[in-house]
């Protein structure tokens, strides 16, 4: 297995005193998540890992995990916990779970078993439908979300970059020589990567899956996707505002 740290093992999860705020999923049916592309986990004897094994994964693995986690979250969690993991108040905002071990245990207990209050299912259990990789991918995605207002100080510069990338993309698509933009593209990509590294997570720790990072990734390789990067910034800035 590549890019994953050693983690503690999960003893059978029996957490006491974690009633917390009521979840409100009702009878929403869990939807399957394809985790075939993710590295296998070193679980033993049917016990799930105690800590998120993807938290310290290498960057390329981590980004793949986040992408799978985003899909799983959108299908199974967004209805109650909010699009982009930003809660509207119906259910707890998962971005603010306590960091590291305690937050992992709380999350995993709810993920596997669900939550019932006064005989009413507030959240279904996902443990029999989604596998361990899906559970930790969703948790990794939630941990990666930028804090509220993360783009406020960067808005003007990101907008400038967005507009320039759109111009380049239009010129290249119209038959212009892409090679003439190689150096400028690399400079923009490096600036976006630097910005992303400085954008904090709402979780309070770890790496941020920011629109700057996604735009930078679109500019990698031999055929940078300028228009795609510009669209990523457009959508992200619109959602942030």
Secondary structure, DSSP 8 states (H G I E B T S, - for coil): --S-----B------SS---S----TT--------TTS-----BTTB-BSS-TTTT--HHHHHHHHHHHHHHHHHHTHHHH-GGG---SSS--GGGS-SHHHHHHHHHHHHHH-EEETTEEEE---TTTS-HHHHHHHHHHHHT-B-TTTTGGGHHHHHHHHHHHHHHHHHHHTT--GGGGHHHHHHHHHHHHHHHHH--BSSSSS----HHHHHHHHT-SSS--HHHHHHHHHHHHHHH-
